[in-house]
Amino acid sequence: MNKLYYFLCVVLIFGITLIQFGCGKNSQSKEKDTQKDELIIPVEVAVVKIGDIAAYFSGTATIEAEEETEVVAKVSGVVKELLVEEGDFVKANQTLAKLDDEKLSVQLDQAKATLNKLKNAYQRNEELFNKSLISAEEFQRSKYEYEHQQAVYNLAKLELNYSAIRSPISGVVAERLIKVGNMVLPNQATFRVTGLNPLIAVLHVPERQIEKLNVGQTAILRVDAIRDAEFKGKIKRISPVVDPNTGTVKVTIEMRDTSLRLKPGMFARISIIYDVHKNTVLVPKEAIMAEDKESSVFVVKDSLAIRQIVETGYVNTTHIEVLGGLQLADTVVTTGKSGLKDSSKVELVSSKNNANN
């Protein structure tokens, strides 16, 4: 009985040893298989290129008209005729409307008749005075009456001319404020005329940024109302003072849009180019990873993604300038970075061949 018990114990121990040995071997085999089947991550890449990149100051503003005026009536009268409508383009001194001028015409004729009468009297008295036949006082009185009537005639002529309401500037009729038959009074607004060339946009630039800007620098405008379009302008003037309440400086941008698509009141996003780096290293913005005040990229070499620290410079809407850490023709990962670690195996699924500004 003791021999049988001893024999069973030996068999049991031997069986357990065989099982442990088999499991260990399987575990090692699985680890080797895992290493062999290491994950290969698909990525998109771009090739580092040389190009130009600009530095911008960006801001927003509402587009305004440089020239805008309310056209007022200079004399009273009833509106007889309208010659323009809202949306019409007009030139400086063009007649927009006419008032009833019948009364003014009669007044002018009366003033002219009286002027001719006094002119004849003055000329006759001048001859008599030169012959010492009338006193100097009488001659001076006739001269005064004639000159006074000359002024009355000129005023009547001017008022008749004012019966035609004219625009003082060139532009588009933004608003008509009168109708035929309306009675208008002196200095009453009749039209609003807005100049469309040039247009302006006013930026309020923080004082710490103002040293970067100068009159004449190029500005790029984009408006929500006109998609996929850019408009060029330039800095026309910079205020010489800083607003003490806001700490900003008023900068006026001027645009001349020959297409006339820009309109006063449109909201614009403005970028002012204050510097350009030419023939510099560029990579797409999506290739750069920023962490702990440090920028890096994944450079693909021999199907491995190598993490590389880089020094960056100017940034635009699509690209970033790299000042150090990359070489021309390096290939960098643009899509798929989140799943990568240093020296991860990668598979290129597509590439962006251009990294131009």
C-alpha positions in Angstrom: 0.0 0.0 0.0 2.8 2.4 0.9 4.6 1.5 -2.4 1.4 2.3 -4.4 1.0 5.6 -2.6 4.6 6.5 -3.3 4.2 5.6 -7.0 1.1 7.7 -7.5 2.8 10.7 -5.9 5.8 10.4 -8.2 3.4 10.2 -11.3 1.5 13.3 -10.1 4.6 15.4 -9.6 5.9 14.3 -13.0 2.6 15.3 -14.7 2.5 18.7 -13.1 6.1 19.4 -14.2 5.3 18.4 -17.7 2.2 20.8 -17.7 4.3 23.7 -16.4 7.0 23.1 -19.0 4.4 23.0 -21.8 2.7 26.2 -20.6 6.0 28.1 -20.3 7.0 27.0 -23.8 3.7 28.2 -25.2 4.0 31.6 -23.5 7.5 32.1 -24.9 6.1 31.1 -28.4 3.3 33.6 -28.1 5.7 36.4 -27.1 7.9 35.6 -30.1 4.8 35.6 -32.4 3.7 39.0 -31.0 7.1 40.5 -31.7 6.9 39.1 -35.2 3.4 40.6 -35.7 4.4 44.1 -34.3 1.7 46.7 -35.3 2.4 48.7 -38.5 0.6 52.0 -38.4 -0.7 53.6 -41.7 0.2 57.3 -42.0 0.1 60.1 -44.5 3.3 62.1 -45.1 4.6 65.2 -46.8 8.0 66.0 -48.1 9.8 69.1 -46.7 10.1 71.8 -49.3 11.6 75.3 -49.7 9.3 78.3 -50.2 8.3 81.7 -49.0 6.3 82.5 -45.9 4.9 85.8 -44.5 4.3 87.1 -41.0 0.9 88.6 -40.5 -0.9 90.9 -38.0 -4.5 89.8 -38.0 -7.6 91.7 -36.9 -11.3 92.3 -37.8 -13.1 95.4 -38.8 -16.2 96.7 -40.6 -15.7 98.1 -44.0 -16.6 101.7 -44.3 -16.8 104.3 -47.1 -14.0 106.8 -47.2 -16.4 109.3 -48.7 -20.0 109.5 -47.7 -22.4 112.5 -47.5 -26.0 113.5 -47.1 -27.0 115.7 -50.0 -29.0 118.6 -48.6 -31.3 121.2 -50.3 -29.8 124.6 -50.4 -33.1 126.4 -51.1 -36.7 125.6 -50.3 -39.1 124.4 -52.9 -41.3 121.6 -54.2 -39.6 118.5 -55.7 -40.4 118.7 -59.4 -38.3 115.8 -60.8 -36.2 112.9 -59.6 -33.3 112.1 -61.9 -31.6 109.2 -60.0 -32.7 106.2 -57.9 -31.1 104.2 -55.1 -28.2 102.1 -56.5 -27.4 104.5 -59.3 -23.8 105.6 -59.8 -23.4 109.4 -59.9 -20.5 111.8 -60.5 -19.5 114.8 -58.5 -21.8 117.8 -59.3 -24.3 115.6 -61.1 -27.9 116.7 -60.7 -30.0 114.3 -58.6 -33.3 116.1 -58.4 -34.9 119.4 -59.5 -37.1 121.7 -57.5 -39.9 123.9 -58.9 -37.9 127.0 -60.0 -40.7 129.2 -61.5 -40.6 131.7 -58.6 -36.8 131.8 -58.6 -36.8 132.5 -62.3 -39.2 135.4 -61.9 -37.1 136.8 -59.1 -34.0 136.5 -61.2 -35.7 138.4 -64.1 -36.8 141.2 -61.7 -33.3 141.5 -60.3 -31.8 141.6 -63.8 -34.2 144.4 -64.9 -33.4 146.5 -61.8 -29.7 145.9 -62.3 -29.9 147.2 -65.9 -31.8 150.3 -64.8 -29.3 151.1 -62.1 -26.3 150.3 -64.3 -27.5 152.9 -66.8 -28.1 155.5 -64.1 -24.6 154.8 -62.7 -22.9 155.2 -66.1 -24.8 158.5 -66.7 -23.9 159.8 -63.3 -20.3 158.9 -63.9 -20.2 161.1 -67.0 -21.9 163.9 -65.2 -19.5 163.6 -62.2 -16.5 163.7 -64.5 -17.8 167.0 -65.9 -18.4 168.3 -62.4 -22.2 168.5 -63.1 -23.2 166.5 -60.0 -21.8 166.2 -56.5 -19.6 163.4 -55.4 -22.2 162.3 -52.8 -24.8 161.8 -55.6 -22.3 159.9 -57.7 -21.3 157.6 -54.8 -25.0 156.9 -54.0 -25.7 155.7 -57.6 -22.5 153.6 -57.5 -23.6 152.0 -54.3 -27.1 151.3 -55.5 -25.7 149.7 -58.7 -23.2 147.5 -56.8 -25.9 146.5 -54.3 -28.2 145.4 -57.0 -25.4 143.5 -58.7 -25.1 141.4 -55.5 -28.9 140.9 -55.4 -28.8 139.7 -59.0 -25.9 137.3 -58.3 -27.8 135.9 -55.3 -31.0 135.3 -57.3 -28.9 133.6 -60.0 -27.3 131.4 -57.4 -30.6 130.4 -55.8 -32.0 129.5 -59.2 -28.9 127.3 -59.7 -29.5 125.7 -56.3 -32.9 124.6 -57.4 -31.1 121.7 -59.0 -29.9 119.4 -56.2 -26.4 118.1 -57.0 -24.1 115.5 -55.5 -20.9 116.9 -54.0 -19.0 113.6 -54.5 -18.9 110.7 -56.9 -20.4 107.4 -55.6 -23.6 105.4 -55.5 -27.0 106.6 -54.3 -27.4 104.7 -51.0 -30.7 106.2 -50.0 -33.3 108.5 -51.5 -35.1 110.6 -48.8 -37.6 112.6 -50.9 -40.4 112.1 -53.4 -41.9 114.1 -56.2 -44.3 116.7 -54.7 -42.5 116.9 -51.4 -41.8 120.3 -50.0 -38.1 120.6 -48.9 -36.5 123.2 -46.8 -33.0 124.6 -46.8 -30.4 122.2 -45.3 -32.9 119.3 -45.5 -31.4 115.9 -46.4 -32.6 114.6 -49.7 -30.2 111.8 -50.7 -27.3 109.9 -49.2 -24.4 109.2 -51.5 -21.7 106.7 -50.6 -18.3 106.4 -52.4 -17.3 102.8 -53.2 -13.7 103.6 -54.2 -11.8 103.8 -52.0 -13.2 101.8 -49.1 -11.5 101.8 -45.7 -11.4 99.5 -42.6 -10.2 100.7 -39.2 -8.2 98.4 -37.0 -7.3 99.2 -33.4 -3.8 97.6 -32.9 -2.3 97.0 -29.5 0.6 99.4 -28.9 3.1 96.6 -28.5 2.4 95.5 -32.1 2.5 98.9 -33.7 6.2 98.9 -34.4 5.7 96.1 -36.9 3.3 98.2 -39.1 4.1 101.0 -41.5 2.2 103.1 -44.0 2.0 101.3 -47.4 2.2 97.7 -46.1 0.0 95.2 -47.9 -3.2 94.0 -46.2 -5.3 91.0 -47.3 -9.0 91.1 -46.6 -11.5 88.3 -46.5 -15.3 88.8 -46.0 -17.9 86.3 -45.0 -20.3 87.5 -47.7 -17.9 86.7 -50.5 -16.4 83.2 -50.0 -13.1 82.0 -51.6 -12.1 85.6 -52.5 -9.3 87.8 -51.2 -9.0 91.5 -51.6 -5.8 93.5 -51.4 -5.4 96.8 -49.6 -2.7 98.8 -47.9 -2.2 100.8 -44.7 -3.1 104.4 -45.6 -2.5 106.1 -42.2 -1.5 105.3 -38.7 -2.6 107.5 -35.8 0.3 109.2 -34.0 -1.3 108.7 -30.6 -2.2 105.7 -28.3 -5.7 105.6 -26.9 -5.1 105.7 -23.1 -8.4 103.8 -22.4 -7.7 100.8 -24.7 -3.9 100.9 -25.2 -4.5 100.7 -29.0 -3.5 102.7 -32.0 -5.9 103.5 -34.9 -4.7 102.0 -38.2 -6.7 102.7 -41.4 -6.6 100.3 -44.3 -7.6 101.5 -47.8 -9.0 99.2 -50.5 -9.7 99.9 -54.1 -12.1 97.2 -55.4 -12.6 97.6 -59.2 -15.1 94.7 -59.2 -17.3 96.7 -56.8 -18.1 93.5 -54.8 -17.0 95.0 -51.5 -19.7 97.0 -49.8 -19.7 99.4 -46.8 -20.9 97.5 -43.7 -19.4 94.2 -44.6 -17.5 92.4 -41.8 -13.9 91.7 -42.8 -11.0 89.6 -41.5 -7.8 91.5 -42.2 -4.2 90.2 -42.3 -1.3 92.7 -42.7 1.9 91.4 -44.0 4.8 92.9 -42.1 7.6 90.5 -43.0 8.5 87.8 -45.5 11.0 85.0 -45.3 12.1 83.8 -48.7 13.5 80.3 -49.6 12.9 78.9 -46.2 12.0 75.3 -45.0 8.2 74.7 -44.9 6.1 71.9 -43.6 2.3 71.5 -43.3 0.9 72.8 -40.1 -0.6 69.3 -39.3 2.9 67.8 -39.2 3.9 69.9 -36.1 3.3 68.6 -32.6 3.5 71.1 -29.7 4.0 69.9 -26.2 5.6 71.5 -23.1 6.7 74.5 -25.1 8.5 72.2 -27.5 7.7 71.4 -31.1 8.5 68.1 -32.8 7.6 66.1 -35.9 7.8 62.4 -36.9 10.4 61.9 -39.6 9.9 58.7 -41.6 13.2 56.8 -42.2 13.3 53.1 -43.4 9.6 52.6 -42.5 10.2 53.9 -39.0 8.7 57.1 -37.5 11.5 58.9 -35.7 10.5 61.8 -33.3 12.5 64.9 -34.1 12.6 68.1 -32.1 12.3 71.2 -34.4 12.5 75.0 -34.0 9.6 76.8 -35.7 9.3 80.3 -37.1 6.5 82.1 -39.0 3.1 80.5 -39.4 0.4 81.0 -42.1 -2.9 79.4 -42.7 -1.4 76.2 -44.1 2.3 75.9 -43.3 4.9 76.5 -40.6 8.5 77.6 -41.1 11.1 75.3 -39.6 14.3 77.0 -38.6 16.1 73.9 -37.4 15.8 70.2 -37.0 14.8 69.2 -40.5 16.6 68.9 -43.8 15.3 69.4 -47.3 13.6 66.3 -48.7 12.9 64.9 -45.2 9.5 63.1 -45.1 7.3 64.0 -42.2 4.0 62.5 -40.9 1.0 64.7 -41.4 -1.9 62.3 -40.5 -1.8 59.4 -38.0 0.6 61.0 -35.4 -1.7 60.2 -32.5 -0.9 56.5 -32.7 2.8 56.8 -33.1 5.7 56.5 -30.6 9.3 57.0 -31.3 10.6 54.4 -33.8 7.1 53.0 -34.5 6.8 51.1 -37.8 4.6 52.8 -40.3 3.1 52.2 -43.7 2.7 55.1 -46.2 -0.8 55.3 -47.5 -0.5 58.6 -49.3 1.6 61.7 -49.4 1.3 65.5 -49.8 4.0 66.3 -52.3 3.9 70.1 -52.0 4.6 72.2 -48.9 4.6 75.5 -50.6 3.2 78.6 -49.0 
